[in-house]
Amino acid sequence: MRLRITPAHMQQMAAHVAACSPVEACGLVAADNTLTSVHIFLIENELSSPTHYSMQPRQQLEAFMEMERRGWELLAIFHSHPNGPPTPSRTDIAEARYPGVAHIIWAPDAVGVWRARAFLLDDGAVTELELAQ
């Protein structure tokens, strides 16, 4: 499966995760019927933790309501791993609640540049997706 995120949306997410570091950043990616990103919802991590996140419930609900109003669907959930690794943690896998929805994980590379990888986390299985712009 190929996940299509526009370059502007990739830049928006990268800026958000960098600004939130060392706390994990999080948010949602909405798509239209072409399954290409149309909007990024930046959502506060109410845990303010460098190793865990929990989306602020009201902001998350407002994002879902906006998606419904506009006829969009949830394409991906994103969050960062400020201290790595750039792969899903055991917690990410255990807490995945949206089958078929991609998870984008941002982590800094060896020189500190934020990089994204995408995965499906369904029923404990982890499948890496191609991230296309």
C-alpha positions as CSV (number, residue, x, y, z in Angstrom):
1,M,0.0,0.0,0.0
2,R,1.2,3.5,-0.8
3,L,0.4,6.4,1.5
4,R,0.1,9.7,-0.3
5,I,1.0,12.7,1.8
6,T,1.5,16.1,0.0
7,P,4.9,17.7,0.5
8,A,3.3,20.7,2.3
9,H,1.6,18.3,4.7
10,M,4.9,16.5,5.3
11,Q,6.6,19.8,6.1
12,Q,3.7,20.8,8.4
13,M,4.1,17.5,10.4
14,A,7.9,17.8,10.4
15,A,7.7,21.4,11.8
16,H,5.2,20.2,14.5
17,V,7.3,17.3,15.7
18,A,10.4,19.5,15.8
19,A,8.6,22.2,17.8
20,C,7.2,19.7,20.3
21,S,10.5,17.9,20.9
22,P,11.6,16.5,23.4
23,V,7.9,15.7,24.0
24,E,6.2,13.3,21.6
25,A,4.0,15.2,19.1
26,C,0.8,13.8,17.7
27,G,-2.0,14.5,15.2
28,L,-4.2,13.2,12.5
29,V,-4.1,13.2,8.7
30,A,-7.3,13.5,6.7
31,A,-7.8,12.4,3.1
32,D,-10.3,12.9,0.4
33,N,-11.8,10.2,-1.8
34,T,-8.5,9.9,-3.7
35,L,-6.8,8.8,-0.5
36,T,-4.4,11.8,-0.7
37,S,-3.8,14.0,2.3
38,V,-6.0,17.1,2.4
39,H,-5.5,18.3,6.0
40,I,-3.3,17.8,9.0
41,F,-4.8,18.2,12.5
42,L,-2.1,19.0,15.0
43,I,-3.3,17.7,18.4
44,E,-1.8,18.4,21.8
45,N,-0.1,15.4,23.6
46,E,-1.9,15.8,27.0
47,L,0.8,13.5,28.6
48,S,3.6,15.9,27.7
49,S,5.9,12.9,27.7
50,P,9.0,12.2,25.6
51,T,8.0,8.5,25.4
52,H,4.2,8.3,25.3
53,Y,1.4,10.3,23.8
54,S,-2.3,10.7,24.4
55,M,-4.3,13.0,22.1
56,Q,-6.2,15.8,23.9
57,P,-9.7,14.4,23.7
58,R,-11.6,17.6,22.8
59,Q,-9.1,18.4,20.0
60,Q,-9.3,14.8,18.7
61,L,-13.1,14.9,18.7
62,E,-13.2,18.3,16.9
63,A,-10.8,16.8,14.2
64,F,-13.1,13.8,13.7
65,M,-16.2,16.1,13.5
66,E,-14.5,18.3,11.0
67,M,-13.6,15.3,8.9
68,E,-17.2,14.1,8.9
69,R,-18.5,17.6,8.0
70,R,-16.2,17.8,5.0
71,G,-16.6,14.2,3.8
72,W,-13.0,13.3,4.6
73,E,-11.7,10.1,6.1
74,L,-8.9,9.3,8.5
75,L,-5.9,8.4,6.5
76,A,-3.2,8.3,9.2
77,I,-2.3,8.9,12.8
78,F,1.1,10.5,13.3
79,H,3.3,10.9,16.3
80,S,7.0,11.3,17.0
81,H,9.7,9.3,18.8
82,P,12.1,12.1,19.8
83,N,14.7,9.6,21.0
84,G,13.9,7.0,18.4
85,P,13.5,4.4,17.1
86,P,11.8,5.2,13.8
87,T,9.6,2.1,14.2
88,P,6.5,1.3,16.2
89,S,7.0,0.6,19.8
90,R,5.3,-2.3,21.7
91,T,3.0,0.3,23.1
92,D,2.1,1.7,19.7
93,I,1.3,-1.8,18.5
94,A,-0.7,-2.7,21.6
95,E,-2.7,0.5,21.5
96,A,-3.5,0.6,17.8
97,R,-7.3,1.0,17.5
98,Y,-8.0,1.9,13.9
99,P,-7.6,-1.1,11.5
100,G,-6.6,0.0,8.0
101,V,-5.4,3.4,9.2
102,A,-1.7,4.2,8.7
103,H,0.6,5.2,11.5
104,I,3.3,7.7,10.6
105,I,6.2,7.7,13.0
106,W,8.7,10.6,13.0
107,A,12.2,10.3,14.5
108,P,15.4,12.2,14.1
109,D,18.1,10.6,12.1
110,A,21.8,10.4,13.1
111,V,22.3,14.1,12.3
112,G,19.1,15.3,13.9
113,V,16.9,15.6,10.7
114,W,13.3,14.4,11.3
115,R,12.3,11.5,9.1
116,A,9.0,9.8,8.7
117,R,8.1,6.1,8.2
118,A,4.6,4.7,7.8
119,F,3.2,1.5,9.0
120,L,-0.1,-0.5,9.3
121,L,-0.6,-1.8,12.8
122,D,-3.4,-4.3,12.5
123,D,-4.1,-7.1,15.1
124,G,-0.5,-7.0,16.3
125,A,1.0,-7.2,12.8
126,V,3.3,-4.5,11.6
127,T,3.6,-3.8,7.9
128,E,5.7,-0.9,6.5
129,L,4.1,1.2,3.9
130,E,5.6,3.3,1.1
131,L,5.3,7.0,1.9
132,A,4.8,8.9,-1.3
133,Q,4.6,12.7,-1.8
